[in-house]
Amino acid sequence: MNALKHISSASDIPDFIKISGASPCEKHSFRTFYDGTVSWAEYAKPYKCKNRIVYLWQPMPTYLNVFFQKFISDQTYGTPFLNLKNTAHLFELMKAVYPTLKKAGLARRRPYETRHTAAVLHIAAHENPLYISHMLGHSVTRLLFEVYAPYVANASRQDGFAFNEMMIERGIA
């Protein structure tokens, strides 16, 4: 995320491109990779190697792969992902993040942390746990209940109420 600090205008946003899986890894490139069973999105990640930078393929994080796999597959090889209008729009969104957080009285946070906030808010809104787990890229709901659920204990202030009402309606209680 340190690279984002150096973006002070829309023209600073690099042209990201899709390249073939057979092409060597290069700066600002993405590809889709298929191992015979699973298709995955990968991006070029820079690594310092002695006195130069080497780009190696890095798998997209699981929670982003669902989005990027489809997006990258739909792109044309060698063509920038964003046109000038979309690049300008992305820059405006990027500029709005921290002032919006400040205005809302919230501390600055890394983008990764916002997924945790989103998970807790979805649980508090009583969204389906399977939906939330899928949105986060989890293959099972166990992690959702172990990590996020404790932050929203009795979120509705009526835990157990719906069950009691159902039992009363059916004449069981």
Long-range contacts (C-beta under 8 A, 24 or more apart in sequence): 1-110, 1-111, 4-94, 7-91, 7-94, 9-91, 10-84, 10-87, 10-88, 10-90, 10-91, 11-87, 13-82, 13-87, 13-90, 13-91, 15-80, 15-81, 15-82, 16-80, 16-81, 16-82, 17-75, 17-77, 17-78, 17-79, 17-80, 17-81, 18-72, 18-75, 18-76, 18-77, 18-78, 18-79, 18-81, 19-77, 19-78, 20-77, 25-55, 25-56, 25-57, 26-55, 27-55, 29-55, 30-68, 30-72, 30-75, 30-81, 31-57, 31-72, 32-69, 32-72, 32-73, 33-57, 33-59, 39-69, 39-73, 40-65, 40-69, 41-65, 41-68, 41-69, 41-71, 41-72, 61-137, 62-137, 62-138, 63-115, 63-135, 63-136, 63-137, 63-138, 64-137, 65-137, 66-137, 116-148, 119-144, 119-147, 119-148, 120-148, 120-151, 120-152, 123-148, 123-149, 123-151, 123-152, 123-155, 124-152, 124-155, 126-155, 126-156
